[in-house]
Amino acid sequence: MRGVVLKEFYLMKSLGKSYALICAFFLLMTLTKVYDYSFLSGFVVMLLLTIPMSTFSFDEAAGWDKFAAATPVGRKGVVQGKYLFVLALGGGLLVLNSLMQVLLFFLGAGQGDTLGEMFWTGVACLGAGLALNAILLPCIFKLGVQKGRLALLLAVAVGTSFFAAGVALVGRGGVPGQLEYALMGLPVLGIVLLAISYFISQKLYGSREL
């Protein structure tokens, strides 16, 4: 199982420079106040979707799914590895985003919000990314990457717009306290949905013809 998860990070490493450059660009745009800091947090949602999608594409192109299904790891291990990777990636992105928010705060690019408000904005975005993955992953395991891209578009169009609007309101303190606490609880909701999604993916991938 450890090897399956490490394989995901090795694949991500080949894309690391590109993502790092994009992240640096958005950070610079935020420092110059072209973008709000919540936009940078929202970028985490996109990374949490596009990176697993990219590793799926590499797997499919290399025929990894057929090979892995014939190993002791089996289809169950493939699904477990992908979900563990998403959770680990989410944790890493949260740390990265928190460090960038601290930098923005002390450089005066926090739009007048407290460091705590900036942190919870990033936490809410992480929850949104996990929830969207809960929709995306079963679709890819059942349909493959190409058809699964339609699920990505649907997930982004429906989900991201909703969460981004809520997160932006939290960052500006423009929502009632109860709703703010609900948005802060998004990571818990995301993990619960991801757990449900895991069992759905196991069933769908187990019945899929490779």
N, C-alpha and C positions, 0 to 999 in steps of 0.2 A: 504493500500500500504506500509506503514511504516513497518508493521509486516512482509510482504513478503521479504522486503530487510533485515530486522534484522535476519530473518530466515537464509538467506545466510551467514551472518557473524557468526551466532551461529554454522553453519555447518563448516565454515572455521576454527573456534576456535579449533575444534577437530584435525585439521591438523597442527595447528600453531607451535607446538613444532618441528615437523619433518621439516617443511620448515625453521624454525629459525636455526636449526642445519645445514641444507644444506647451508643456506645463510652465516652462520658464517664460515663454511669450505671454501667456495669460497672467502670470505673476507680474511681469513688467507692466502690462496694460492696467493691472489693478493698482500698482504703485503710482502710476501716472494718472490714476483716477478716471481712466477711460471706461473701465468696468467697475461695478460694485463688487465687494469681496464675496458676496453671496453667489455671484456668477462663477467665481473660482471654486467655491464649494460645490456648485452644481456640476462643474467639470468632473468631479470625482464620480458622480453618477454615470457619466458617459464612459469613463475609464473602466468602471466596474462592469459595464455591459460590453464594451468593445474588446477588452483584453480576453475574456473567456471566449468570445466569438472568434477572435483571431486564432486562439489555440485550437478551437474546434476545426477551423479551416485547415490548419497545418496537419492535424490528425487525419482528416478526411483525405487530404492530398497524398499523404504518405501511406494510407491504408492501415493506419494504426488501429482502427476499430476492429477490423477483421483479425489482426494479429493478436491484440489484447484479449479478444473473446476466446481465443484458443489457448491462452496461458492459464496458469492456476488462478490468476487474479480474476479472470472472467469478466462478464458484463457488469456484475455487481460491483466489482472493484473499480471499474472504469467510472461508473456513476459516483461512487464514493469519493474517488480522487478528484473529480471535477467539482463536487460540492465543497470538499475540504479546501480546495484551491480558492474558490470564490470567497469562503469565509476568511482564509488567511490573507487574500488580496484585499478584502474589505478592511481588515485590521491594519494592514500596512498603509493603505490609502488614508485611513483616518489619522494615523500618526503623521504622515506627510502633510496632510491638510492642516492639522493642528499646528505644526511647526510654521507653515506658511502664514496662518492666521496670527500667530504670535508676532512674526516678523512684520506683517502689515499693521498690526495694532501699534507696535512701538515706533513704526515709521509714519504714523499718522494717517494711515489709509483705511481706518476702521469705520468711516462714515459716522463717527460720533457714538458708536455702539461700544458696550463694554466687552472685555475679552471673553467673559462668560457667554454673552449673547453670540459672539462670533463662533465660539467653540460649539455651542448647541446647534448653530446653523449647519456646521459640518457634520455633526452627529445625525441630524435629521436627513441630510443628503445621503449619508451612508445607509440609513434605513430605507430610503427610497430606492437606492441601488440594489439592495438585497431583495426588496419586494419585487422589483422589476425582473431580477434574475429568477425569482420563483415562477414567473410567467414564461420567461425565455427558455430556460434550460429544458423543461419537459418537451417543449415544441421542437427544439433541436434534436433531442434524443429520439424523438418519434419521426420527425420529417427530414432530418439532415440539415446541414448548414444553409444551403441555398434557399430552401423553402422556409427554414427557420428565420431567415432575414426578414421575412414579412412579419413574423411575430415580433422581431426587434423594432421594426417601424411602428407597429401597433402599440407595443409596450411604451415606446418613447413618446409617441403622439398623445396617448391617453394618460399614461402615468406621470411622465416627467413634468408635463405642463401643470398638473394638479399639485404635485409635490413642490415644484419650484415656486409656485404662487404662494403656497403656505409657508415655505421656508423664508421667502423674501419678507413676508409679513412678520414672521418671528424676529428676523434680523432688525426690523424697524420698530419692534414693540407695538405693532398695530393690530394685535389680535387679543381677544380676552385671555385671561390667565389659563383657564381650563383648556382651551384649544392649543395654547402654547405648550402646556404640559403634554398634551396628546401628541403634538409633533415631535417633542423630545423623546417620546416613547416609540417612535418609528423604528429604531433598530430592533427593539423587542418584537414588534409586529413583523419586521422583515425576517428575523430569524425563525419565528413561528411559521410564517408562510413558506420559508425555504425548507423547513423540516417537512411540511406537508408535501411540498413540491418534490422533495427527495424520493418519497415513497411512490409518487406518481411516475417519476422518471424511471425508477427501478422497474415498475410494471410495464411501462411503454417500451423501454429499451430492451427488456427481456423478451418481448413478443415481436420485436422488429427484425425483419430479414436484412442481413448484412451482405 
